Amino acid sequence: MRRPDERGIALLLTLLVLTLLVALILEFDVEARREYRDAAAFRDNFKVTVLARAAVQAARGILQQDFVKDKLTGQFFDAPTDVWALPLTKYAIGDGLLTAQIEDERGKLNLNDLGTGGNPLDRIPKVQRVKRLFELLQINPDLVDAIVDWVDQDDVPEPAGAESIYYQTLRPPYRAANEPLKTLLDLRLIKGMTPEIIAKISKVATVYPQGTPSWVNVNTASAFVLQALDSRITQGMAADIIQARPFKTIQDVDRVGSFEEIGKALRQQNLYDVKSDLFMARPIAMFGAIVWRSYLCLRHVSRHALLLSPICTAQIHRKKDLGPMRRRPYNAHELLYLSAAGK
């Protein structure tokens, strides 16, 4: 017959073993749930990546389809009436959703033009155009001087600009790039620029192309961009141009009587055209709790070869219910894979 103290020890041992088993089961359950979430996130991430790649190819296909149409009709122009300008909203592909928008980058003023040209006199009209654009947007035009100093190759500050001497006084210090802007997000580093200002100018300014001549597509340019081209272009004149669109040839612009004389003068300077070769595609792929936002600038390398090259980056976002947002830019190999330009 067992003594009472032995029965007490047996009970304690039983409770201890039971406690350990419960702890092990709970730990196993937590680990299993974590692995399940990781597996689900990997699955969703893989599927949304495939959707993103499909979105890039879809954007290429739309632009190629537009070129084929232009080639068949013999009329090479790009306007908001083209198929590429139609937004794609929550298009279902399998279990995922795809949203996409293509914008004409030639319908904007190129900020990198402020740093091109060895002759300072050649830069003056370019600076004046951007300053007019800023005034129309109700932005301090003196900020243009800071952009000029950022993209030009010298260390001589403009009257209201800033070179490396100014940026070295900041915390943390850095130097002026003295090279073309890679993306509009680079503007965050420039003196006086704020997120609100960048949001305003992003609709009417671009950083593409880099190192090659720029022109404005009058078929897609906003009234602000049209007015910025020349100080003689009034608000009413810009409205007349927009009303007469689309222009199928550059000579068709002469139909706008109020703009005819100014238009011919600007045409001699190659400041505008009716077609484009640069497009910004903004596809958004969604699957489960993951959203992949891509920002790709597609360029017609050759209108006959139909080659398009992405020349900017993309980033991935994770919805709040799966934790903090994670951003990752494409590397060069991924961009080449996504573009399939050599295929």
Secondary structure as the mmCIF struct_conf table of DSSP 4:
data_model
#
loop_
_struct_conf.conf_type_id
_struct_conf.id
_struct_conf.beg_label_comp_id
_struct_conf.beg_label_asym_id
_struct_conf.beg_label_seq_id
_struct_conf.end_label_comp_id
_struct_conf.end_label_asym_id
_struct_conf.end_label_seq_id
HELX_RH_AL_P HELX_RH_AL_P1 PRO A 4 THR A 73
TURN_TY1_P TURN_TY1_P1 GLY A 74 GLY A 74
TURN_TY1_P TURN_TY1_P2 PRO A 80 THR A 81
BEND BEND1 ASP A 82 ASP A 82
HELX_RH_3T_P HELX_RH_3T_P1 VAL A 83 ALA A 85
BEND BEND2 LEU A 86 LEU A 86
STRN STRN1 LEU A 88 ILE A 93
TURN_TY1_P TURN_TY1_P3 GLY A 94 ASP A 95
STRN STRN2 GLY A 96 ALA A 100
STRN STRN3 ILE A 102 ASP A 104
HELX_RH_3T_P HELX_RH_3T_P2 GLU A 105 GLY A 107
BEND BEND3 LYS A 108 LYS A 108
STRN STRN4 LEU A 109 ASN A 110
HELX_RH_3T_P HELX_RH_3T_P3 LEU A 111 GLY A 115
BEND BEND4 GLY A 118 ASN A 119
HELX_RH_AL_P HELX_RH_AL_P2 PRO A 120 LEU A 136
TURN_TY1_P TURN_TY1_P4 LEU A 137 GLN A 138
TURN_TY1_P TURN_TY1_P5 PRO A 141 ASP A 142
HELX_RH_AL_P HELX_RH_AL_P3 LEU A 143 VAL A 151
BEND BEND5 ASP A 152 ASP A 154
TURN_TY1_P TURN_TY1_P6 PRO A 159 ALA A 160
HELX_RH_AL_P HELX_RH_AL_P4 SER A 164 TYR A 167
TURN_TY1_P TURN_TY1_P7 GLN A 168 THR A 169
BEND BEND6 LEU A 170 PRO A 172
BEND BEND7 GLU A 179 GLU A 179
BEND BEND8 LYS A 182 THR A 183
HELX_RH_3T_P HELX_RH_3T_P4 LEU A 184 LEU A 189
BEND BEND9 ILE A 190 ILE A 190
TURN_TY1_P TURN_TY1_P8 LYS A 191 GLY A 192
HELX_RH_AL_P HELX_RH_AL_P5 PRO A 195 ILE A 201
TURN_TY1_P TURN_TY1_P9 SER A 202 VAL A 204
STRN STRN5 ALA A 205 THR A 206
BEND BEND10 PRO A 209 THR A 212
STRN STRN6 VAL A 216 ASN A 217
TURN_TY1_P TURN_TY1_P10 VAL A 218 THR A 220
HELX_RH_AL_P HELX_RH_AL_P6 ALA A 223 LEU A 229
TURN_TY1_P TURN_TY1_P11 SER A 231 ARG A 232
HELX_RH_AL_P HELX_RH_AL_P7 GLN A 235 ALA A 244
HELX_LH_PP_P HELX_LH_PP_P1 ARG A 245 PHE A 247
BEND BEND11 LYS A 248 THR A 249
HELX_RH_3T_P HELX_RH_3T_P5 ILE A 250 ARG A 255
BEND BEND12 VAL A 256 VAL A 256
HELX_RH_3T_P HELX_RH_3T_P6 GLY A 257 PHE A 259
HELX_RH_AL_P HELX_RH_AL_P8 GLU A 260 GLN A 268
TURN_TY1_P TURN_TY1_P12 GLN A 269 ASN A 270
STRN STRN7 TYR A 272 ASP A 273
BEND BEND13 VAL A 274 VAL A 274
BEND BEND14 ASP A 277 ASP A 277
STRN STRN8 LEU A 278 ALA A 281
STRN STRN9 ILE A 284 PHE A 287
TURN_TY1_P TURN_TY1_P13 GLY A 288 ALA A 289
STRN STRN10 ILE A 290 SER A 294
STRN STRN11 LEU A 296 SER A 302
TURN_TY1_P TURN_TY1_P14 ARG A 303 LEU A 306
STRN STRN12 LEU A 307 PRO A 310
BEND BEND15 CYS A 312 CYS A 312
STRN STRN13 ALA A 314 ARG A 318
HELX_RH_3T_P HELX_RH_3T_P7 LYS A 320 LEU A 322
BEND BEND16 GLY A 323 PRO A 324
HELX_RH_AL_P HELX_RH_AL_P9 ALA A 332 SER A 339
TURN_TY1_P TURN_TY1_P15 ALA A 341 GLY A 342
#
